[in-house]
């Protein structure tokens, strides 16, 4: 599996380590310094990506998820605090016949 990880904080780095340990390929680690408004999530950078794993902030997650779905990338999002925008992004996923999984708790224990 080839993945892009959006968010380079503690959870993003943990996911990166888990992917590496299982022999998966990481296409990119996308940090906030390069991704204002989802600017780093362009088709050229997402070519060949099987899944995006999004762990950012409530203020940036909706734009990231929208850009990823528009690019046809299945998304797993672990960011919380943006519940009011979820219905519109679920509708976008359905309209594009895409995949969106929002999971509020990735902590172990």
Secondary structure, DSSP 8 states (H G I E B T S, - for coil): -EEEEE--SHHHHHHHHHHHHTT-EEEEEE-GGG-GGGTT--HHHHTT--EEEE---HHHHHHHHHHHHHTT-EEEE---S-HHHHHHHHHHHHHTT--EEE-S-----
